[in-house]
């Protein structure tokens, strides 16, 4: 497998750091299915099961809730969308965000220019309406691919990071973080960025932000530059995120561990065990070579200042972003919210690493829809819990509260700050269920159901699961549907069901599970992000990494039925260019625009593409999407999808 920097983030970091004896989700699932007998026969025969076989012949003739002609699986140099739709580039890496932004010049990049331009590797997208045809677009910039960003550099997988300089690292830092920009819809239904928008701002790895909540000011977050433990420079590796009911932007910090140096000094570090549980230091980037705060031997506590959820008040571009420590510290994929029936706000979060956990945070106070100011610090006070899945189809939420159960000083937790800084270790002690890379978690406000994307777990071995057809070496992932007890997202229990088990149902050795009405193009692999459209329908985006060569298709967006006789039926809507990942799907409030993020085009697994079979670099990329101009590198971009002639998408 390739060892590019991107591969380190997406693949190598998924070497499990969870050495607890907690049960895996697959072990629970297979015991439950064995007892219920649901898969008896099909699984024992080693054949792929179509969920539709349990639903009867009505599945194939029932009326779908999605209406569009699906596209075909495949891989090539450009993107594809369903017939009757347009897919237009809204923002590309390097595009201007301000009236005084310099023009993008990939041959002469600078940190100053990048800080005024759209960042790299767009991931999460959030939309906050301002008026009928004006909104704030919020976009995460997760990480950078040096070999595709900088001319003449090539792959950066050497320990000495040959070719990297302090200036190039400064550009990378400016390309991280997020973009907040006003967008305006014209008479043709298409959106454009308003470079004169008063709310426009860039957030980078150098933006000052404050810590709040129980870990703020804790001894374990104090550094030489910040002896009070209250102010952090920047946010990094922002994967998915969320938008709160009061209109703020949540940026989730994921693989922060890879930015830190100091492996040689790890065993002597005062928090060596804690660092190892988070996979730090990873030394994936050259940052620690030029900036002491990213070297754990020089700033031992700096890693504890990352791995949080960051809240940004988009209506005040001068405000400092806030790291809300009450939501816990781990590799946050996202932070999606829903207002519970009693008014409290619930945040669902996945810890995106193989064998790690599913989390939920419930605020102590209720959301006040009529007083935005009253919600300002709502995320500082509440209870963080971790999920334990049970054989009988139930789920228990286990509170991570200092002094309760094993979370005591005797086990290394002196206070709630310790519990939150070491969230993973606290969850280990509570007996949470090990999951297959929990990524996006989305609650459906129409039905109350919650959908958990489990991307894959190729590290699972046969002896880690039981049952007649375990998903060992699970390369393709699955989706779990949760139903909160009595419709209460704050309840301490829920029930769970599998919605689909991903991969090609025609491949008998995979054990995929789909409705029998799913076409040859309707199945997908490695669900990552998801969104609920205004009509309450579920849409899935995928991230296979280099495994697209195993599935034979690029990543994209699929519509997925969740109810009725077609439950578990997929339909392919959009496909990304070679080497890209599909991120950030979100709909405008009227359902007439779907915004998606195409991340790292030309990066993943391109050596497996017939006719290319070499490293993809700035000078020789696998695709020059979206510009297709000589000398212009591939550019991660936000795409807006609209229906030709107007109207809602997928109806």
FIMIDO-629174 format. One line per 2 residues: number of its first residue (from 0); their letters; for each residue z, y, x of C-alpha. Coordinates in nm, 3 decimals, always signed. Layout:
# FIMIDO-629174
NUM) a) Z,Y,X | ...;
END
This chain:
# FIMIDO-629174
0) xx) +0.000,+0.000,+0.000 | -0.084,+0.346,+0.123;
2) xx) +0.193,+0.544,+0.286 | +0.092,+0.899,+0.201;
4) xx) +0.362,+1.155,+0.124 | +0.272,+1.127,-0.243;
6) xx) +0.306,+0.751,-0.222 | +0.651,+0.803,-0.074;
8) xx) +0.754,+1.002,-0.378 | +0.589,+0.790,-0.646;
10) xx) +0.628,+0.445,-0.490 | +0.840,+0.406,-0.178;
12) xx) +1.134,+0.592,-0.330 | +1.145,+0.332,-0.603;
14) xx) +1.309,+0.093,-0.363 | +1.624,+0.042,-0.570;
16) xx) +1.940,+0.212,-0.450 | +2.147,+0.062,-0.734;
18) xx) +2.343,-0.225,-0.583 | +2.587,-0.260,-0.870;
20) xx) +2.624,-0.587,-1.055 | +2.533,-0.427,-1.389;
22) xx) +2.293,-0.617,-1.612 | +1.925,-0.537,-1.618;
24) xx) +1.760,-0.432,-1.941 | +1.520,-0.724,-1.909;
26) xx) +1.807,-0.973,-1.900 | +1.945,-0.828,-2.223;
28) xx) +1.601,-0.819,-2.383 | +1.510,-1.177,-2.304;
30) xx) +1.844,-1.317,-2.422 | +1.810,-1.125,-2.745;
32) xx) +1.454,-1.240,-2.803 | +1.544,-1.599,-2.717;
34) xx) +1.824,-1.604,-2.973 | +1.620,-1.438,-3.245;
36) xx) +1.323,-1.662,-3.175 | +1.080,-1.372,-3.215;
38) xx) +0.863,-1.472,-2.923 | +0.910,-1.846,-2.949;
40) xx) +0.588,-2.032,-2.898 | +0.373,-1.746,-2.771;
42) xx) +0.601,-1.676,-2.477 | +0.670,-2.039,-2.399;
44) xx) +0.296,-2.101,-2.391 | +0.261,-1.822,-2.136;
46) xx) +0.012,-1.634,-2.352 | -0.003,-1.261,-2.421;
48) xx) +0.152,-1.178,-2.756 | -0.003,-0.925,-2.990;
50) xx) +0.267,-0.765,-3.198 | +0.017,-0.757,-3.483;
52) xx) +0.042,-1.135,-3.504 | +0.386,-1.082,-3.658;
54) xx) +0.250,-0.829,-3.904 | -0.016,-1.035,-4.079;
56) xx) -0.381,-0.958,-4.152 | -0.306,-0.617,-4.305;
58) xx) -0.269,-0.478,-3.952 | -0.640,-0.475,-3.884;
60) xx) -0.744,-0.307,-4.213 | -0.463,-0.055,-4.262;
62) xx) -0.544,+0.315,-4.246 | -0.451,+0.467,-3.908;
64) xx) -0.255,+0.792,-3.888 | -0.482,+0.904,-3.601;
66) xx) -0.847,+0.980,-3.670 | -1.077,+1.015,-3.369;
68) xx) -1.328,+0.800,-3.180 | -1.151,+0.670,-2.875;
70) xx) -1.299,+0.686,-2.528 | -1.338,+0.398,-2.285;
72) xx) -1.128,+0.281,-1.995 | -1.273,+0.366,-1.656;
74) xx) -1.243,+0.566,-1.335 | -1.471,+0.840,-1.206;
76) xx) -1.464,+1.191,-1.058 | -1.406,+1.394,-1.374;
78) xx) -1.207,+1.401,-1.697 | -1.310,+1.269,-2.039;
80) xx) -1.196,+1.352,-2.393 | -1.268,+1.204,-2.735;
82) xx) -1.598,+1.308,-2.898 | -1.570,+1.624,-3.103;
84) xx) -1.314,+1.782,-2.870 | -1.329,+2.030,-2.583;
86) xx) -1.114,+1.998,-2.272 | -1.109,+2.332,-2.089;
88) xx) -0.926,+2.432,-1.773 | -0.651,+2.682,-1.850;
90) xx) -0.484,+2.722,-1.508 | -0.559,+2.576,-1.165;
92) xx) -0.360,+2.565,-0.845 | -0.403,+2.908,-0.686;
94) xx) -0.504,+3.095,-1.001 | -0.373,+3.450,-1.040;
96) xx) -0.058,+3.501,-1.247 | -0.019,+3.875,-1.198;
98) xx) -0.254,+4.172,-1.191 | -0.193,+4.207,-0.816;
100) xx) -0.221,+3.837,-0.730 | -0.453,+3.776,-0.435;
102) xx) -0.763,+3.566,-0.489 | -0.720,+3.198,-0.405;
104) xx) -0.839,+3.127,-0.050 | -0.770,+2.765,+0.046;
106) xx) -0.876,+2.838,+0.405 | -0.615,+3.112,+0.451;
108) xx) -0.307,+3.022,+0.249 | +0.024,+3.205,+0.279;
110) xx) +0.363,+3.179,+0.115 | +0.331,+3.537,-0.007;
112) xx) +0.004,+3.464,-0.183 | +0.120,+3.132,-0.325;
114) xx) +0.429,+3.293,-0.474 | +0.196,+3.509,-0.689;
116) xx) -0.033,+3.221,-0.786 | -0.014,+2.909,-1.000;
118) xx) +0.168,+2.639,-0.802 | +0.071,+2.287,-0.703;
120) xx) +0.099,+1.953,-0.886 | +0.164,+2.071,-1.239;
122) xx) +0.383,+1.832,-1.440 | +0.595,+1.930,-1.743;
124) xx) +0.447,+2.183,-1.986 | +0.656,+2.376,-2.236;
126) xx) +0.534,+2.618,-2.503 | +0.758,+2.894,-2.641;
128) xx) +0.584,+3.094,-2.917 | +0.603,+3.472,-2.913;
130) xx) +0.360,+3.541,-3.200 | +0.089,+3.352,-3.387;
132) xx) -0.160,+3.378,-3.099 | +0.070,+3.454,-2.804;
134) xx) +0.313,+3.221,-2.628 | +0.496,+3.161,-2.305;
136) xx) +0.361,+2.868,-2.106 | +0.620,+2.698,-1.880;
138) xx) +0.490,+2.457,-1.615 | +0.672,+2.255,-1.348;
140) xx) +0.523,+2.215,-1.000 | +0.666,+1.885,-0.883;
142) xx) +0.561,+1.839,-0.519 | +0.280,+1.892,-0.269;
144) xx) +0.011,+1.678,-0.106 | -0.043,+1.828,+0.239;
146) xx) -0.354,+1.624,+0.317 | -0.527,+1.768,+0.007;
148) xx) -0.381,+2.120,+0.029 | -0.451,+2.219,+0.389;
150) xx) -0.781,+2.203,+0.581 | -0.796,+1.985,+0.890;
152) xx) -0.448,+1.841,+0.845 | -0.498,+1.489,+0.714;
154) xx) -0.231,+1.246,+0.602 | +0.129,+1.338,+0.679;
156) xx) +0.289,+0.996,+0.709 | +0.402,+1.024,+1.070;
158) xx) +0.766,+1.075,+1.168 | +0.680,+1.382,+1.376;
160) xx) +0.469,+1.546,+1.100 | +0.203,+1.637,+1.351;
162) xx) +0.015,+1.946,+1.243 | +0.283,+2.084,+1.011;
164) xx) +0.414,+2.430,+1.097 | +0.682,+2.662,+0.966;
166) xx) +0.412,+2.866,+0.791 | +0.269,+2.560,+0.615;
168) xx) +0.617,+2.453,+0.506 | +0.670,+2.802,+0.363;
170) xx) +0.349,+2.762,+0.160 | +0.476,+2.427,+0.031;
172) xx) +0.807,+2.580,-0.072 | +0.622,+2.854,-0.259;
174) xx) +0.399,+2.594,-0.430 | +0.704,+2.411,-0.569;
176) xx) +0.920,+2.509,-0.866 | +0.762,+2.642,-1.182;
178) xx) +0.536,+2.895,-1.350 | +0.623,+3.110,-1.652;
180) xx) +0.318,+3.292,-1.786 | +0.214,+3.450,-2.114;
182) xx) -0.097,+3.301,-2.274 | -0.311,+3.448,-2.550;
184) xx) -0.540,+3.270,-2.799 | -0.877,+3.425,-2.870;
186) xx) -1.096,+3.408,-3.177 | -1.262,+3.092,-3.048;
188) xx) -0.927,+2.910,-3.051 | -0.908,+2.895,-2.670;
190) xx) -0.613,+3.023,-2.469 | -0.619,+3.237,-2.154;
192) xx) -0.346,+3.347,-1.915 | -0.248,+3.713,-1.944;
194) xx) -0.193,+3.838,-1.589 | -0.040,+4.154,-1.736;
196) xx) +0.223,+3.958,-1.928 | +0.566,+4.116,-1.887;
198) xx) +0.737,+3.775,-1.886 | +0.526,+3.624,-1.606;
200) xx) +0.717,+3.488,-1.309 | +0.708,+3.224,-1.037;
202) xx) +1.012,+3.012,-0.956 | +1.002,+2.846,-0.615;
204) xx) +1.210,+2.647,-0.367 | +1.349,+2.982,-0.246;
206) xx) +1.441,+3.144,-0.580 | +1.814,+3.229,-0.602;
208) xx) +1.988,+3.050,-0.887 | +2.345,+2.987,-0.985;
210) xx) +2.551,+2.677,-1.050 | +2.746,+2.651,-1.374;
212) xx) +2.962,+2.392,-1.541 | +3.224,+2.155,-1.396;
214) xx) +3.061,+2.116,-1.052 | +3.017,+2.489,-0.991;
216) xx) +3.239,+2.603,-0.703 | +3.334,+2.244,-0.620;
218) xx) +3.417,+2.171,-0.257 | +3.127,+1.925,-0.242;
220) xx) +2.867,+2.195,-0.318 | +2.992,+2.458,-0.072;
222) xx) +2.779,+2.534,+0.234 | +2.779,+2.772,+0.527;
224) xx) +2.541,+3.002,+0.344 | +2.733,+2.969,+0.016;
226) xx) +3.106,+2.920,+0.087 | +3.187,+2.975,-0.281;
228) xx) +2.959,+2.695,-0.400 | +2.805,+2.909,-0.673;
230) xx) +2.455,+3.009,-0.556 | +2.165,+2.781,-0.462;
232) xx) +1.828,+2.870,-0.318 | +1.551,+2.713,-0.518;
234) xx) +1.464,+2.409,-0.720 | +1.248,+2.118,-0.602;
236) xx) +1.063,+1.814,-0.729 | +1.066,+1.936,-1.087;
238) xx) +0.914,+1.653,-1.285 | +0.940,+1.672,-1.664;
240) xx) +1.175,+1.904,-1.851 | +1.231,+2.047,-2.195;
242) xx) +1.252,+2.353,-2.417 | +1.582,+2.428,-2.589;
244) xx) +1.615,+2.523,-2.958 | +1.707,+2.876,-2.845;
246) xx) +1.386,+2.913,-2.646 | +1.481,+2.852,-2.283;
248) xx) +1.297,+2.636,-2.032 | +1.462,+2.330,-1.876;
250) xx) +1.338,+2.217,-1.533 | +1.449,+1.869,-1.431;
252) xx) +1.499,+1.798,-1.060 | +1.390,+1.446,-0.974;
254) xx) +1.323,+1.309,-0.621 | +1.521,+1.572,-0.431;
256) xx) +1.634,+1.314,-0.176 | +1.294,+1.304,-0.004;
258) xx) +1.319,+1.662,+0.123 | +1.623,+1.608,+0.344;
260) xx) +1.640,+1.509,+0.710 | +1.916,+1.349,+0.914;
262) xx) +1.871,+0.972,+0.893 | +2.011,+0.931,+1.242;
264) xx) +2.335,+1.097,+1.132 | +2.366,+0.927,+0.795;
266) xx) +2.630,+0.669,+0.882 | +2.857,+0.939,+1.027;
268) xx) +2.816,+1.162,+0.723 | +3.137,+1.208,+0.519;
270) xx) +2.945,+1.109,+0.203 | +2.725,+0.837,+0.352;
272) xx) +2.770,+0.596,+0.059 | +2.697,+0.864,-0.198;
274) xx) +2.386,+0.976,-0.014 | +2.259,+0.618,+0.009;
276) xx) +2.307,+0.574,-0.366 | +2.063,+0.863,-0.411;
278) xx) +1.827,+0.750,-0.135 | +1.894,+1.051,+0.086;
280) xx) +1.784,+1.159,+0.335 | +1.424,+1.049,+0.272;
282) xx) +1.245,+1.263,+0.534 | +0.919,+1.272,+0.334;
284) xx) +0.847,+1.634,+0.423 | +0.869,+1.848,+0.737;
286) xx) +1.110,+2.091,+0.573 | +1.416,+1.977,+0.769;
288) xx) +1.225,+2.037,+1.090 | +1.207,+2.409,+1.020;
290) xx) +1.490,+2.485,+0.776 | +1.846,+2.379,+0.864;
292) xx) +1.961,+2.361,+0.503 | +1.741,+2.053,+0.457;
294) xx) +1.911,+1.870,+0.746 | +2.228,+1.686,+0.637;
296) xx) +2.366,+1.693,+0.991 | +2.366,+2.073,+0.975;
298) xx) +2.440,+2.134,+0.605 | +2.618,+1.819,+0.484;
300) xx) +2.662,+1.936,+0.122 | +2.315,+2.075,+0.057;
302) xx) +2.186,+1.755,-0.113 | +2.467,+1.785,-0.372;
304) xx) +2.313,+2.113,-0.486 | +1.999,+1.937,-0.610;
306) xx) +1.936,+1.671,-0.874 | +2.037,+1.891,-1.167;
308) xx) +1.876,+2.035,-1.480 | +1.785,+2.402,-1.438;
310) xx) +1.779,+2.639,-1.737 | +1.548,+2.943,-1.727;
312) xx) +1.564,+3.233,-1.974 | +1.193,+3.303,-2.008;
314) xx) +1.253,+3.620,-2.211 | +1.424,+3.783,-1.912;
316) xx) +1.208,+3.749,-1.598 | +1.483,+3.913,-1.389;
318) xx) +1.744,+3.651,-1.483 | +1.866,+3.393,-1.233;
320) xx) +1.791,+3.033,-1.332 | +2.106,+2.826,-1.389;
322) xx) +2.173,+2.470,-1.272 | +2.370,+2.316,-1.561;
324) xx) +2.593,+2.062,-1.386 | +2.749,+1.928,-1.708;
326) xx) +2.422,+1.736,-1.762 | +2.485,+1.526,-1.453;
328) xx) +2.320,+1.480,-1.116 | +2.054,+1.213,-1.076;
330) xx) +1.676,+1.189,-1.052 | +1.602,+1.361,-1.380;
332) xx) +1.262,+1.283,-1.524 | +1.312,+1.526,-1.812;
334) xx) +1.561,+1.685,-2.049 | +1.438,+1.678,-2.408;
336) xx) +1.655,+1.820,-2.687 | +1.711,+1.775,-3.058;
338) xx) +1.949,+1.951,-3.295 | +2.181,+1.693,-3.450;
340) xx) +2.273,+1.693,-3.818 | +2.608,+1.856,-3.740;
342) xx) +2.441,+2.134,-3.543 | +2.528,+2.008,-3.196;
344) xx) +2.245,+1.983,-2.945 | +2.164,+1.646,-2.790;
346) xx) +1.977,+1.617,-2.459 | +1.815,+1.283,-2.372;
348) xx) +1.744,+1.210,-2.004 | +1.613,+0.926,-1.790;
350) xx) +1.701,+0.861,-1.425 | +1.359,+0.774,-1.285;
352) xx) +1.420,+0.498,-1.036 | +1.397,+0.124,-1.068;
354) xx) +1.724,-0.024,-1.198 | +1.872,+0.312,-1.295;
356) xx) +1.995,+0.440,-1.626 | +1.936,+0.618,-1.957;
358) xx) +2.162,+0.919,-2.034 | +2.252,+1.147,-2.323;
360) xx) +2.441,+1.478,-2.333 | +2.599,+1.613,-2.653;
362) xx) +2.716,+1.973,-2.663 | +3.071,+2.050,-2.773;
364) xx) +2.962,+2.344,-2.986 | +2.692,+2.377,-3.249;
366) xx) +2.366,+2.562,-3.203 | +2.359,+2.905,-3.369;
368) xx) +2.003,+2.969,-3.487 | +2.083,+3.329,-3.578;
370) xx) +2.246,+3.432,-3.251 | +2.054,+3.348,-2.933;
372) xx) +2.325,+3.496,-2.714 | +2.582,+3.253,-2.857;
374) xx) +2.378,+2.962,-2.716 | +2.358,+3.100,-2.364;
376) xx) +2.610,+2.857,-2.210 | +2.591,+2.579,-2.468;
378) xx) +2.490,+2.329,-2.199 | +2.805,+2.390,-1.994;
380) xx) +3.041,+2.218,-2.236 | +2.991,+1.871,-2.379;
382) xx) +2.995,+1.499,-2.304 | +2.750,+1.315,-2.082;
384) xx) +2.711,+0.944,-2.161 | +2.516,+0.652,-2.019;
386) xx) +2.355,+0.368,-2.217 | +2.457,+0.003,-2.232;
388) xx) +2.211,-0.222,-2.419 | +2.355,-0.526,-2.600;
390) xx) +2.208,-0.865,-2.692 | +2.236,-0.804,-3.066;
392) xx) +2.001,-0.505,-3.061 | +2.276,-0.246,-3.043;
394) xx) +2.337,+0.020,-2.781 | +2.664,+0.180,-2.673;
396) xx) +2.690,+0.528,-2.527 | +2.958,+0.521,-2.255;
398) xx) +3.118,+0.864,-2.187 | +3.130,+0.983,-1.828;
400) xx) +3.463,+1.161,-1.855 | +3.712,+1.194,-1.571;
402) xx) +4.033,+1.001,-1.629 | +3.877,+0.763,-1.881;
404) xx) +3.833,+0.398,-1.783 | +3.752,+0.354,-1.413;
406) xx) +3.662,+0.721,-1.354 | +3.988,+0.801,-1.181;
408) xx) +4.105,+0.927,-0.845 | +4.176,+0.569,-0.741;
410) xx) +3.800,+0.511,-0.757 | +3.711,+0.833,-0.576;
412) xx) +3.681,+1.071,-0.872 | +3.931,+1.353,-0.833;
414) xx) +3.795,+1.562,-1.119 | +3.501,+1.601,-1.356;
416) xx) +3.304,+1.773,-1.082 | +3.319,+1.454,-0.877;
418) xx) +3.203,+1.250,-1.177 | +2.899,+1.473,-1.224;
420) xx) +2.805,+1.509,-0.858 | +2.824,+1.129,-0.829;
422) xx) +2.685,+1.051,-1.173 | +2.511,+0.736,-1.056;
424) xx) +2.825,+0.582,-0.908 | +3.024,+0.672,-1.220;
426) xx) +2.762,+0.504,-1.439 | +2.773,+0.197,-1.214;
428) xx) +3.145,+0.159,-1.276 | +3.103,+0.192,-1.653;
430) xx) +2.863,-0.102,-1.664 | +2.546,+0.078,-1.776;
432) xx) +2.231,-0.130,-1.822 | +1.978,-0.127,-1.539;
434) xx) +1.643,-0.006,-1.666 | +1.280,-0.026,-1.554;
436) xx) +1.234,+0.334,-1.437 | +1.341,+0.536,-1.743;
438) xx) +1.123,+0.844,-1.753 | +1.055,+1.069,-2.050;
440) xx) +1.284,+1.032,-2.354 | +1.171,+1.204,-2.672;
442) xx) +1.340,+1.229,-3.011 | +1.118,+1.253,-3.318;
444) xx) +1.255,+1.532,-3.540 | +1.067,+1.392,-3.840;
446) xx) +1.216,+1.040,-3.828 | +1.519,+1.064,-3.598;
448) xx) +1.381,+0.783,-3.380 | +1.403,+0.819,-3.001;
450) xx) +1.133,+0.690,-2.764 | +1.215,+0.584,-2.409;
452) xx) +0.933,+0.551,-2.156 | +1.000,+0.271,-1.906;
454) xx) +0.723,+0.306,-1.651 | +0.743,-0.014,-1.445;
456) xx) +0.957,-0.218,-1.208 | +0.759,-0.414,-0.953;
458) xx) +1.082,-0.484,-0.761 | +1.224,-0.708,-1.033;
460) xx) +1.246,-1.069,-0.922 | +1.250,-1.380,-1.136;
462) xx) +1.614,-1.450,-1.057 | +1.711,-1.108,-1.194;
464) xx) +1.598,-1.198,-1.543 | +1.644,-1.491,-1.775;
466) xx) +1.445,-1.611,-2.073 | +1.125,-1.815,-2.113;
468) xx) +0.883,-1.541,-2.008 | +1.059,-1.274,-1.805;
470) xx) +0.877,-0.962,-1.693 | +0.939,-1.013,-1.324;
472) xx) +0.728,-0.785,-1.104 | +0.676,-0.565,-1.407;
474) xx) +0.383,-0.348,-1.301 | +0.295,-0.202,-1.639;
476) xx) +0.614,-0.090,-1.817 | +0.724,-0.076,-2.180;
478) xx) +0.843,+0.160,-2.453 | +1.178,+0.121,-2.629;
480) xx) +1.255,+0.278,-2.966 | +1.614,+0.382,-3.041;
482) xx) +1.762,+0.441,-3.385 | +2.089,+0.640,-3.375;
484) xx) +2.367,+0.496,-3.592 | +2.354,+0.656,-3.939;
486) xx) +2.095,+0.899,-3.808 | +2.360,+1.065,-3.591;
488) xx) +2.238,+1.143,-3.238 | +2.598,+1.216,-3.143;
490) xx) +2.726,+0.875,-3.254 | +2.860,+0.638,-2.993;
492) xx) +2.613,+0.366,-3.094 | +2.246,+0.310,-3.175;
494) xx) +2.008,+0.018,-3.225 | +1.703,-0.060,-3.015;
496) xx) +1.365,-0.229,-3.055 | +1.063,-0.274,-2.833;
498) xx) +0.765,-0.073,-2.950 | +0.511,-0.206,-2.700;
500) xx) +0.514,-0.397,-2.372 | +0.231,-0.248,-2.171;
502) xx) -0.065,-0.384,-1.983 | -0.382,-0.568,-2.078;
504) xx) -0.312,-0.806,-2.368 | -0.616,-1.011,-2.266;
506) xx) -0.449,-1.105,-1.937 | -0.233,-1.403,-2.025;
508) xx) -0.010,-1.377,-1.717 | +0.102,-1.020,-1.797;
510) xx) +0.282,-1.089,-2.125 | +0.178,-0.761,-2.286;
512) xx) +0.271,-0.699,-2.650 | +0.051,-0.487,-2.877;
514) xx) -0.053,-0.479,-3.237 | -0.354,-0.705,-3.280;
516) xx) -0.549,-0.405,-3.412 | -0.538,-0.243,-3.065;
518) xx) -0.889,-0.224,-2.921 | -1.001,-0.309,-2.567;
520) xx) -0.946,+0.060,-2.482 | -0.629,+0.115,-2.682;
522) xx) -0.384,-0.051,-2.446 | -0.235,+0.139,-2.152;
524) xx) -0.011,+0.085,-1.851 | +0.292,+0.266,-1.710;
526) xx) +0.398,+0.506,-1.987 | +0.550,+0.817,-1.831;
528) xx) +0.560,+1.126,-2.053 | +0.528,+1.153,-2.428;
530) xx) +0.520,+1.412,-2.702 | +0.560,+1.428,-3.078;
532) xx) +0.294,+1.631,-3.258 | +0.379,+1.861,-3.554;
534) xx) +0.308,+1.573,-3.795 | +0.562,+1.346,-3.623;
536) xx) +0.310,+1.126,-3.443 | +0.367,+0.986,-3.093;
538) xx) +0.132,+1.051,-2.799 | +0.175,+0.888,-2.458;
540) xx) +0.062,+0.989,-2.108 | +0.062,+0.745,-1.817;
542) xx) +0.136,+0.730,-1.445 | +0.021,+0.407,-1.283;
544) xx) +0.025,+0.534,-0.925 | -0.207,+0.323,-0.713;
546) xx) -0.177,+0.044,-0.971 | -0.473,+0.187,-1.165;
548) xx) -0.678,-0.045,-0.945 | -0.496,-0.336,-1.109;
550) xx) -0.549,-0.211,-1.463 | -0.905,-0.097,-1.397;
552) xx) -0.860,+0.238,-1.567 | -0.744,+0.587,-1.481;
554) xx) -0.440,+0.745,-1.639 | -0.472,+0.943,-1.959;
556) xx) -0.339,+1.020,-2.308 | -0.312,+0.763,-2.587;
558) xx) -0.210,+0.803,-2.950 | +0.039,+0.534,-3.051;
560) xx) +0.126,+0.421,-3.403 | +0.500,+0.385,-3.466;
562) xx) +0.521,+0.291,-3.834 | +0.367,+0.058,-4.090;
564) xx) +0.134,-0.235,-4.038 | -0.037,-0.062,-3.743;
566) xx) +0.288,-0.011,-3.551 | +0.220,-0.077,-3.184;
568) xx) -0.150,+0.017,-3.195 | -0.282,+0.244,-2.920;
570) xx) -0.593,+0.466,-2.920 | -0.734,+0.629,-2.605;
572) xx) -0.789,+1.007,-2.630 | -0.817,+1.157,-2.280;
574) xx) -0.876,+1.031,-1.926 | -0.808,+1.197,-1.589;
576) xx) -1.029,+1.200,-1.278 | -0.985,+0.955,-0.993;
578) xx) -0.649,+0.960,-0.815 | -0.481,+1.181,-1.076;
580) xx) -0.175,+1.129,-1.293 | -0.148,+1.244,-1.654;
582) xx) +0.152,+1.469,-1.721 | +0.303,+1.721,-1.958;
584) xx) +0.143,+1.662,-2.298 | +0.260,+1.918,-2.555;
586) xx) +0.112,+2.058,-2.875 | +0.096,+2.412,-2.999;
588) xx) +0.309,+2.462,-3.308 | +0.006,+2.440,-3.537;
590) xx) -0.116,+2.116,-3.377 | -0.452,+2.270,-3.290;
592) xx) -0.414,+2.266,-2.910 | -0.292,+1.985,-2.686;
594) xx) -0.194,+2.105,-2.339 | -0.194,+1.845,-2.060;
596) xx) -0.134,+1.859,-1.684 | -0.364,+1.681,-1.441;
598) xx) -0.158,+1.617,-1.131 | -0.272,+1.525,-0.776;
600) xx) -0.643,+1.458,-0.844 | -0.805,+1.265,-0.557;
602) xx) -0.471,+1.128,-0.436 | -0.354,+0.794,-0.576;
604) xx) -0.520,+0.471,-0.466 | -0.858,+0.620,-0.385;
606) xx) -0.923,+0.364,-0.114 | -0.971,+0.115,-0.395;
608) xx) -1.256,+0.316,-0.544 | -1.593,+0.150,-0.474;
610) xx) -1.795,+0.356,-0.231 | -1.503,+0.568,-0.108;
612) xx) -1.270,+0.326,+0.078 | -1.116,+0.588,+0.308;
614) xx) -0.840,+0.847,+0.311 | -0.888,+1.132,+0.065;
616) xx) -0.832,+1.468,+0.236 | -0.893,+1.839,+0.190;
618) xx) -1.216,+1.809,+0.390 | -1.331,+1.480,+0.235;
620) xx) -1.168,+1.436,-0.108 | -1.242,+1.159,-0.357;
622) xx) -1.326,+1.433,-0.610 | -1.353,+1.810,-0.605;
624) xx) -1.235,+1.835,-0.966 | -1.224,+2.073,-1.147;
626) xx) -1.450,+2.320,-0.960 | -1.688,+2.073,-0.793;
628) xx) -1.776,+2.335,-0.532 | -1.839,+2.265,-0.165;
630) xx) -1.540,+2.369,+0.042 | -1.310,+2.387,-0.261;
632) xx) -1.041,+2.115,-0.262 | -0.928,+1.929,-0.573;
634) xx) -0.691,+2.150,-0.774 | -0.413,+2.024,-1.001;
636) xx) -0.468,+2.197,-1.334 | -0.345,+2.251,-1.688;
638) xx) -0.609,+2.153,-1.944 | -0.621,+2.273,-2.306;
640) xx) -0.777,+2.036,-2.558 | -0.910,+2.176,-2.885;
642) xx) -1.113,+2.042,-3.172 | -1.470,+2.166,-3.189;
644) xx) -1.488,+2.393,-3.491 | -1.109,+2.423,-3.504;
646) xx) -0.839,+2.232,-3.683 | -0.558,+1.991,-3.601;
648) xx) -0.601,+1.731,-3.331 | -0.626,+1.368,-3.430;
650) x) -0.670,+1.410,-3.805;
END
